[in-house]
Amino acid sequence: MDFRENAIRLIILDYHLSIEELLKWILHRRVAADSALDASADIEYVKGMRSREAIDLSARLGLIDAKRHGQLVELNTLRNRAGHTWALDAPELGASGPKPDKFPLRWKGKRLTPKVVTGEFVPMYAGIYMDFFMIVYDDGED
């Protein structure tokens, strides 16, 4: 494994964790608004959700739209691949050997290379992060 693989893995993990935390905060605020349970039970409920569950519930409650849901599901899938696959730069293996052009980290149908990460992946997920950050930390001041 080389530095490039580790850098991409860390970028994926960092965006996933930071976005998930913000999304769960937004989700908790919505759940708590209509909850008959105490605040600590609501917090534990949302904190205990798997990432995909939180993404799906957020969409069902209208906190995110279908497009954002798809983007977050894709990020969650990448996080799972990055977290459970050691050799990210090696083609996936099939019954007859390596599969051509099938790498563990694919995004929008193509290999997640440093160029794709810096040119497309980071700008998109940084935008999502900032959208959620503004929702969580908006105190009404400009």
Backbone bond lengths (Angstrom), bond angles and torsions (degrees), N, CA, C in turn:
res aa  C-N    CA-C-N  psi(-1)  N-CA   C-N-CA  omega(-1)  CA-C   N-CA-C  phi
1 M - - - 1.445 - - 1.519 108.22 -
2 D 1.311 115.61 141.73 1.455 118.92 -178.09 1.521 111.97 -116.31
3 F 1.310 114.92 177.93 1.458 122.01 -178.22 1.523 111.95 -59.33
4 R 1.324 116.11 -40.18 1.471 121.04 -178.55 1.527 111.10 -59.46
5 E 1.334 117.04 -45.91 1.458 120.66 178.45 1.526 110.76 -60.53
6 N 1.341 115.78 -45.20 1.464 119.37 179.87 1.513 111.91 -63.91
7 A 1.312 118.00 -40.41 1.462 121.20 -179.69 1.525 110.70 -63.20
8 I 1.312 117.33 -45.09 1.464 120.61 178.92 1.522 110.31 -65.01
9 R 1.314 117.22 -43.59 1.465 121.34 178.38 1.538 109.97 -57.85
10 L 1.325 117.41 -46.08 1.460 121.16 -178.27 1.532 111.94 -66.34
11 I 1.309 117.44 -37.49 1.466 120.49 177.34 1.523 109.75 -62.77
12 I 1.321 117.01 -46.36 1.466 121.39 179.14 1.519 110.22 -60.79
13 L 1.325 117.04 -49.21 1.462 120.81 -178.05 1.526 111.23 -62.74
14 D 1.316 116.99 -41.78 1.458 120.82 -178.65 1.524 111.37 -64.97
15 Y 1.316 117.47 -47.22 1.466 119.24 178.54 1.518 111.03 -64.06
16 H 1.314 116.90 -42.15 1.458 119.51 -179.65 1.524 111.21 -60.76
17 L 1.322 117.11 -50.32 1.465 120.24 -177.74 1.524 112.46 -64.46
18 S 1.312 116.83 -43.50 1.465 119.03 -177.39 1.526 111.10 -68.38
19 I 1.311 117.91 -41.96 1.464 121.46 178.43 1.524 110.34 -66.96
20 E 1.323 117.13 -41.22 1.465 120.84 179.13 1.529 111.19 -60.90
21 E 1.314 117.40 -43.39 1.466 120.65 179.70 1.528 111.02 -61.21
22 L 1.323 116.39 -44.85 1.458 119.39 179.47 1.530 111.38 -66.29
23 L 1.327 116.67 -43.03 1.460 120.20 179.11 1.527 110.66 -61.38
24 K 1.312 117.39 -42.13 1.463 119.91 179.38 1.525 111.40 -66.43
25 W 1.311 117.78 -32.75 1.456 120.13 176.52 1.524 109.74 -65.44
26 I 1.327 116.17 -44.93 1.466 121.41 178.54 1.527 109.76 -62.77
27 L 1.319 116.16 -43.93 1.464 121.69 179.25 1.528 110.73 -63.22
28 H 1.317 116.93 -43.47 1.468 119.97 179.21 1.529 110.76 -60.19
29 R 1.303 116.30 -42.92 1.466 119.83 179.93 1.527 110.49 -58.66
30 R 1.335 116.57 -40.27 1.464 120.92 179.27 1.525 111.55 -70.14
31 V 1.327 116.76 -45.39 1.472 120.82 179.81 1.526 110.12 -61.94
32 A 1.315 117.17 -45.60 1.465 121.85 -177.20 1.530 111.93 -64.43
33 A 1.318 117.00 -29.48 1.462 120.46 -178.34 1.528 112.22 -62.72
34 D 1.322 117.53 -31.58 1.468 121.75 -177.55 1.519 113.49 -113.79
35 S 1.309 117.66 8.88 1.460 121.25 -172.98 1.524 112.89 -83.67
36 A 1.330 114.27 142.94 1.464 120.63 173.47 1.530 110.65 -93.50
37 L 1.313 116.53 -2.87 1.463 120.99 -178.62 1.517 110.26 -94.09
38 D 1.331 115.57 169.42 1.467 118.38 179.61 1.527 110.34 -77.01
39 A 1.322 115.46 163.89 1.474 122.04 -174.09 1.515 112.44 -58.53
40 S 1.331 118.12 -40.47 1.464 119.38 -178.18 1.530 111.80 -66.68
41 A 1.329 117.13 -34.14 1.473 120.00 176.87 1.525 110.62 -67.20
42 D 1.329 116.85 -38.75 1.464 120.31 177.95 1.518 111.11 -66.05
43 I 1.326 116.96 -42.08 1.462 121.36 178.35 1.517 110.39 -61.23
44 E 1.315 117.15 -47.99 1.467 120.90 -179.43 1.529 111.74 -63.40
45 Y 1.318 116.84 -36.92 1.463 120.88 178.43 1.522 110.88 -60.29
46 V 1.324 116.42 -50.79 1.462 120.18 -177.81 1.523 110.92 -70.59
47 K 1.327 118.24 -42.76 1.468 120.37 179.31 1.524 112.07 -61.04
48 G 1.325 116.99 -31.96 1.462 121.06 -178.38 1.517 114.83 -79.90
49 M 1.316 117.13 -6.75 1.467 119.97 -179.50 1.515 110.86 -71.87
50 R 1.305 115.31 142.88 1.460 119.77 168.79 1.521 107.28 -69.15
51 S 1.308 115.62 158.24 1.455 120.29 -177.64 1.527 111.61 -56.80
52 R 1.309 117.38 -47.08 1.470 120.46 -178.16 1.528 111.15 -63.10
53 E 1.314 117.50 -36.87 1.461 120.17 177.65 1.533 110.99 -63.49
54 A 1.329 116.26 -42.80 1.463 120.56 179.48 1.535 110.68 -65.29
55 I 1.315 116.45 -39.29 1.470 120.44 178.10 1.525 109.92 -63.84
56 D 1.327 116.82 -47.59 1.461 120.79 -178.50 1.530 111.79 -63.98
57 L 1.322 117.68 -44.74 1.463 120.46 -179.82 1.533 110.64 -65.01
58 S 1.321 116.43 -38.31 1.466 119.84 177.76 1.524 111.29 -60.29
59 A 1.324 116.79 -39.19 1.467 120.87 177.57 1.529 110.53 -69.46
60 R 1.314 116.86 -42.36 1.466 120.43 -179.40 1.531 111.81 -64.35
61 L 1.323 116.60 -31.00 1.466 120.44 178.99 1.526 112.09 -87.80
62 G 1.328 117.70 -1.87 1.451 121.64 178.09 1.519 114.46 79.90
63 L 1.328 116.66 16.31 1.460 120.00 177.93 1.523 111.73 -76.10
64 I 1.323 116.12 -27.54 1.465 122.70 175.28 1.520 107.57 -133.28
65 D 1.327 116.34 153.56 1.459 119.69 178.60 1.532 110.79 -90.30
66 A 1.312 116.24 177.75 1.468 121.61 -176.53 1.526 111.89 -61.91
67 K 1.337 117.31 -38.23 1.463 120.00 179.27 1.522 110.71 -64.30
68 R 1.313 116.80 -48.18 1.467 121.00 179.14 1.527 110.73 -62.97
69 H 1.330 116.61 -37.99 1.465 121.02 176.51 1.525 109.75 -57.05
70 G 1.333 116.69 -48.31 1.467 120.44 179.68 1.517 112.37 -61.54
71 Q 1.332 117.30 -40.27 1.465 121.01 178.71 1.524 111.09 -63.64
72 L 1.325 116.87 -41.29 1.467 120.18 -178.81 1.525 112.04 -73.17
73 V 1.322 116.98 -34.94 1.472 119.98 175.04 1.520 109.43 -63.71
74 E 1.326 116.77 -41.25 1.465 120.96 178.72 1.530 110.94 -63.24
75 L 1.328 116.89 -42.73 1.463 120.39 177.10 1.520 110.79 -63.18
76 N 1.320 117.56 -40.73 1.459 121.24 178.47 1.530 111.15 -63.41
77 T 1.320 116.86 -39.76 1.470 121.25 177.21 1.526 110.34 -63.54
78 L 1.330 116.71 -44.02 1.470 120.42 177.01 1.523 111.19 -61.22
79 R 1.329 116.32 -41.99 1.455 120.08 179.24 1.526 110.76 -60.89
80 N 1.316 116.42 -41.74 1.462 119.94 178.46 1.525 111.33 -63.84
81 R 1.320 116.85 -43.03 1.469 119.96 178.52 1.526 110.82 -65.60
82 A 1.327 116.81 -44.02 1.472 120.54 -179.20 1.524 111.16 -66.22
83 G 1.312 116.43 -33.60 1.455 120.03 -178.21 1.518 114.71 -81.82
84 H 1.316 116.70 -20.13 1.468 120.03 -175.27 1.519 114.21 -117.63
85 T 1.324 116.49 4.21 1.464 120.79 179.71 1.520 108.17 -123.65
86 W 1.300 116.26 125.11 1.459 119.98 -177.22 1.524 111.82 -78.55
87 A 1.314 117.15 -53.06 1.468 121.41 -174.94 1.527 109.82 -93.30
88 L 1.315 115.80 90.51 1.457 120.58 -177.31 1.517 112.81 -76.14
89 D 1.313 116.92 -19.45 1.458 121.19 -176.98 1.528 113.10 -95.37
90 A 1.323 117.24 -1.71 1.465 120.85 179.84 1.527 109.33 -98.46
91 P 1.327 117.90 139.62 1.459 119.43 178.14 1.526 111.21 -61.12
92 E 1.318 115.47 148.92 1.457 120.17 176.51 1.524 109.56 -63.49
93 L 1.310 116.15 148.85 1.461 120.96 -179.89 1.521 110.68 -95.46
94 G 1.313 114.60 137.83 1.452 122.08 173.73 1.512 109.27 -114.33
95 A 1.320 116.85 -174.44 1.463 121.63 -179.22 1.521 112.37 -60.78
96 S 1.319 117.17 -31.78 1.465 120.16 -177.68 1.540 112.63 -106.52
97 G 1.326 116.87 16.51 1.462 120.11 178.04 1.518 112.04 118.24
98 P 1.343 116.45 -164.79 1.469 119.68 -178.11 1.526 112.50 -61.57
99 K 1.319 115.18 138.53 1.460 121.14 177.47 1.525 108.12 -85.92
100 P 1.328 117.44 123.15 1.467 118.97 -179.57 1.531 111.18 -63.89
101 D 1.310 115.41 134.58 1.471 122.73 176.76 1.527 114.25 61.39
102 K 1.322 118.02 22.54 1.467 121.38 176.81 1.526 107.89 -118.20
103 F 1.321 115.18 95.84 1.449 121.09 -179.79 1.525 108.89 -106.82
104 P 1.318 118.18 152.39 1.463 120.60 -176.98 1.526 113.25 -56.75
105 L 1.305 116.97 -36.78 1.457 119.40 -179.21 1.519 110.67 -100.73
106 R 1.323 114.04 94.46 1.458 121.12 175.63 1.519 107.33 -115.50
107 W 1.302 115.05 139.90 1.458 120.57 179.84 1.511 107.87 -139.45
108 K 1.325 115.63 126.04 1.463 121.66 -176.29 1.525 111.03 54.91
109 G 1.322 115.51 38.03 1.450 121.53 175.44 1.510 116.49 80.88
110 K 1.328 117.35 3.93 1.461 118.23 179.77 1.522 110.41 -132.41
111 R 1.306 114.26 164.34 1.459 121.53 -179.10 1.533 110.00 -64.30
112 L 1.306 116.11 137.05 1.464 121.34 179.72 1.523 108.64 -84.82
113 T 1.304 114.99 91.44 1.469 123.10 -179.07 1.529 109.00 -97.53
114 P 1.331 118.04 167.98 1.471 119.07 176.50 1.532 112.98 -55.67
115 K 1.320 117.56 -37.36 1.466 120.83 179.08 1.530 110.77 -64.46
116 V 1.318 117.03 -44.10 1.463 121.14 178.73 1.531 109.96 -67.89
117 V 1.326 117.08 -40.02 1.469 120.76 179.32 1.527 110.35 -59.86
118 T 1.330 116.91 -51.32 1.467 119.91 -175.74 1.530 112.88 -75.19
119 G 1.319 117.37 -33.09 1.456 120.24 -175.56 1.516 115.24 -86.62
120 E 1.340 117.40 -28.22 1.464 119.85 -174.36 1.525 113.73 -128.25
121 F 1.327 116.18 -50.15 1.467 121.35 -173.60 1.524 112.01 -64.17
122 V 1.330 117.02 -54.80 1.465 120.73 -177.89 1.531 111.41 -61.33
123 P 1.332 119.46 -47.58 1.464 117.06 179.21 1.538 113.53 -58.97
124 M 1.321 117.54 -39.91 1.459 119.46 -178.59 1.525 111.58 -67.03
125 Y 1.341 116.08 -50.21 1.468 118.60 -176.51 1.523 112.48 -75.58
126 A 1.318 118.10 -24.78 1.468 120.06 172.47 1.526 109.18 -66.30
127 G 1.311 116.76 -37.95 1.462 120.94 176.98 1.522 111.76 -63.83
128 I 1.323 116.24 -42.76 1.469 120.20 177.55 1.529 109.65 -63.49
129 Y 1.321 116.10 -44.88 1.462 120.39 178.53 1.528 110.27 -57.06
130 M 1.315 117.34 -47.43 1.461 121.06 -178.12 1.528 111.53 -65.50
131 D 1.330 117.82 -38.12 1.466 120.29 176.36 1.527 110.32 -59.18
132 F 1.332 116.59 -47.92 1.464 120.66 -179.98 1.525 111.33 -67.65
133 F 1.323 116.63 -39.19 1.462 121.30 178.91 1.533 110.03 -58.95
134 M 1.319 116.12 -43.35 1.467 119.91 -179.31 1.524 111.20 -66.73
135 I 1.310 118.42 -34.18 1.471 121.45 176.84 1.532 109.53 -66.68
136 V 1.308 116.37 -46.34 1.465 120.94 -176.29 1.520 111.51 -68.46
137 Y 1.314 116.87 -43.60 1.452 120.28 -171.90 1.520 115.02 -104.24
138 D 1.331 117.36 9.59 1.463 119.24 178.22 1.521 109.27 -72.30
139 D 1.301 115.33 117.00 1.468 120.02 -179.78 1.518 111.95 -106.89
140 G 1.334 115.91 15.65 1.438 119.98 177.44 1.520 114.55 86.52
141 E 1.309 118.02 -4.97 1.461 120.61 179.11 1.518 110.46 -96.34
142 D 1.305 116.38 149.18 1.475 120.27 177.91 1.491 111.02 -87.73
